[in-house]
């Protein structure tokens, strides 16, 4: 069963998670709201991220939805609308099969979150293996789907060389790097082995993080292995780290950008 329950997930500190996951079935209302959103102009962002409160594909076996969303965004593409759907997942080939059976849509982006094999087997219980996720990514890319990769969260003490080289061979349209971070409320849910390396924040709304130099080192190594021909962005990072790793960018890119 595809039920990713990651040890480090920020939702563990939320009201949403503590009251058990909810599967909403009011699909018609959702589709109406999305159609109305697609008709809007001058939005702050034209990307609808469906992966904030759960894996985008986690509930597909119980409540199929994504295929209908894809058709809405295909209609948007045909009408020249810039709005895009972002699917964020740790699914493998089996749970991406319905996408493999659909014609690709340029207004739909499929972003696979991956980690190194050792970290994934320990900390991403219920998710597909990184190998299976990348296999699904390759098959979708070969069919013409837009594919992105999130190498996130990178965790100190693990070797990211093999997975970075696999990402380089895949050649996704964008790679986003991130490192382990935690909202203050998440601290008590993290095991000591993860919590110990993070520098605690005292800022309201801040994040516990590795020291800046450690984050820069993680990102620079991965970026050098992935190579300069693939666009790279950072997730939830400071301007100082952006500039230290990628230089100054007029428009910093990340997984959620158009």
C-alpha positions in Angstrom: 0.0 0.0 0.0 1.3 3.5 -0.9 1.1 5.4 2.4 4.1 7.6 2.8 4.6 8.5 6.5 8.0 10.3 6.7 9.7 10.7 10.0 10.6 14.3 9.4 7.2 15.5 7.9 6.2 18.9 9.1 2.5 17.8 9.1 3.2 15.8 12.3 3.1 19.1 14.2 -0.2 20.2 12.7 -3.8 20.0 13.8 -4.4 18.3 10.4 -2.1 15.4 11.2 -2.9 14.9 14.9 -6.6 14.5 14.0 -5.7 11.8 11.5 -5.7 12.3 7.7 -9.0 13.3 6.0 -10.0 12.2 2.5 -12.4 14.7 1.0 -14.9 13.3 -1.5 -16.6 16.6 -2.6 -14.9 16.3 -6.0 -17.4 18.2 -8.0 -17.1 21.3 -5.8 -13.3 21.1 -6.0 -13.3 20.9 -9.8 -15.6 23.8 -9.9 -13.3 25.9 -7.7 -10.3 24.9 -9.8 -12.0 25.9 -13.0 -12.9 29.3 -11.5 -9.3 29.7 -10.5 -8.1 28.9 -14.0 -10.3 31.7 -15.3 -8.6 34.3 -13.1 -5.9 36.7 -14.3 -3.2 38.6 -12.5 -2.6 36.1 -9.8 0.5 36.1 -7.6 1.3 32.6 -9.0 -0.2 30.5 -11.7 0.9 27.2 -10.3 -1.6 25.1 -8.2 0.5 23.0 -5.8 -1.5 19.9 -4.9 1.2 18.5 -2.6 1.1 20.7 0.5 -1.1 18.7 2.8 -0.4 15.3 1.5 1.3 13.4 -1.3 -0.5 14.4 -4.5 -1.1 10.8 -5.4 -1.6 9.2 -1.9 -5.4 9.0 -2.1 -5.8 8.1 -5.7 -6.7 4.4 -5.0 -9.6 5.5 -2.6 -10.7 8.7 -4.4 -9.5 9.1 -8.0 -9.1 12.8 -8.7 -5.9 13.7 -10.5 -7.0 12.4 -14.0 -9.9 14.9 -13.8 -7.6 17.7 -12.8 -5.3 16.9 -15.7 -8.1 17.2 -18.1 -9.0 20.6 -16.6 -5.5 21.8 -17.1 -5.4 20.3 -20.6 -8.4 22.5 -21.4 -6.5 25.4 -19.9 -3.5 24.6 -22.2 -5.8 24.5 -25.2 -7.3 27.8 -24.3 -3.9 29.5 -23.9 -4.2 29.9 -20.1 -0.9 29.9 -18.2 -2.2 28.1 -15.1 -0.4 24.9 -14.2 -1.0 21.9 -11.9 2.0 20.8 -9.8 1.9 17.2 -8.6 4.4 16.4 -5.8 4.8 12.7 -4.9 7.0 9.9 -3.6 5.1 7.4 -5.8 6.6 4.8 -8.0 5.6 3.2 -11.3 2.5 1.4 -10.0 0.8 4.5 -8.6 1.8 6.6 -11.6 0.3 4.1 -14.0 -2.8 6.1 -14.7 -0.6 9.1 -15.7 1.4 6.8 -17.9 -1.8 5.9 -19.7 -2.8 9.6 -20.2 -1.6 11.8 -23.0 1.0 14.3 -21.5 -0.2 17.9 -20.8 2.2 20.8 -20.8 0.2 22.5 -18.1 0.9 19.7 -15.6 4.2 19.3 -13.8 5.1 16.0 -12.0 7.7 16.5 -9.3 9.2 13.5 -7.6 10.6 13.9 -4.1 13.6 11.7 -3.7 16.3 11.0 -1.1 19.4 8.7 -1.0 18.5 5.0 -0.6 19.7 4.7 3.0 17.8 7.8 4.3 14.6 6.8 2.3 14.6 3.3 3.7 14.9 4.6 7.3 12.9 7.7 7.3 10.3 7.5 4.4 8.3 4.5 5.4 5.4 3.7 3.1 6.9 5.5 0.1 8.2 3.9 -3.1 11.9 3.4 -3.2 14.0 6.2 -4.8 14.8 3.8 -7.6 11.1 3.2 -8.3 10.4 6.9 -8.1 13.1 7.7 -10.6 11.9 4.9 -12.9 8.4 6.4 -12.9 10.0 9.8 -13.6 12.0 8.4 -16.6 8.9 6.8 -18.1 6.8 9.9 -17.8 9.5 12.1 -19.2 10.0 9.8 -22.2 6.2 10.1 -22.9 6.5 13.9 -22.9 5.4 14.9 -19.4 7.1 17.7 -17.6 9.2 16.2 -14.8 10.9 17.9 -11.9 12.9 16.4 -9.0 13.1 17.5 -5.4 16.2 16.2 -3.6 14.8 17.2 -0.2 15.4 17.0 2.7 19.1 16.3 2.4 20.3 15.0 5.8 23.8 15.3 7.2 25.8 12.1 7.4 24.3 10.4 4.3 26.0 10.0 0.9 24.1 11.8 -1.8 26.5 11.0 -4.6 24.6 8.0 -6.2 21.2 9.7 -6.2 22.7 13.0 -7.6 24.3 11.1 -10.5 21.0 9.3 -11.2 19.2 12.7 -11.3 21.9 14.0 -13.7 21.2 11.0 -16.0 17.4 11.7 -15.8 17.8 15.4 -16.9 14.6 16.8 -15.4 13.5 20.3 -16.3 14.4 21.5 -12.8 16.0 20.1 -9.6 15.2 21.7 -6.2 17.5 21.0 -3.3 16.6 21.3 0.3 18.0 20.3 3.7 16.4 19.0 6.8 14.5 21.8 8.6 11.8 21.9 11.3 9.2 24.3 12.5 9.5 24.9 16.2 6.4 22.8 16.9 7.9 19.8 15.1 10.9 19.5 17.4 9.2 17.2 19.8 8.2 14.8 17.0 11.7 14.4 15.6 13.9 11.6 16.9 17.1 12.8 18.6 19.3 11.5 15.8 17.7 14.1 13.5 17.1 16.9 16.0 20.6 17.0 17.3 22.3 18.5 14.2 19.7 21.3 13.9 20.4 24.8 15.3 17.2 25.9 17.1 15.5 29.1 16.1 14.1 31.6 18.4 12.2 33.5 15.7 8.5 33.3 15.5 7.7 31.3 12.4 11.4 30.4 12.0 12.9 27.1 11.2 15.4 24.9 13.0 18.2 24.3 10.5 21.7 23.0 10.0 24.3 25.8 10.3 24.6 27.8 7.1 28.1 26.5 6.2 26.8 22.9 6.5 23.8 23.6 4.2 26.0 25.3 1.7 28.4 22.3 1.6 25.5 19.8 1.1 24.0 21.9 -1.8 27.3 22.6 -3.5 28.3 18.9 -3.6 24.9 17.9 -5.0 24.9 20.8 -7.5 28.3 19.9 -8.8 27.3 16.3 -9.3 24.0 17.1 -11.0 25.9 19.5 -13.4 25.4 23.0 -14.8 23.2 22.0 -17.7 20.2 21.3 -15.4 18.5 24.3 -13.7 18.8 24.1 -9.9 16.9 25.9 -7.2 16.7 25.8 -3.4 13.7 25.2 -1.2 12.9 27.5 1.8 16.5 29.0 1.9 18.0 32.3 2.8 19.3 34.8 0.2 22.8 34.3 1.7 22.7 30.5 1.0 21.2 31.1 -2.5 24.0 33.4 -3.5 26.7 31.2 -1.9 25.5 28.1 -3.8 24.0 29.4 -7.1 25.1 33.0 -7.3 22.8 36.0 -7.7 19.6 35.2 -9.5 17.1 37.9 -10.7 14.3 35.4 -10.3 15.2 32.6 -7.9 13.6 29.4 -9.1 12.2 26.5 -7.0 9.9 23.5 -7.3 6.7 25.6 -7.0 7.7 28.2 -9.7 6.1 28.2 -13.2 
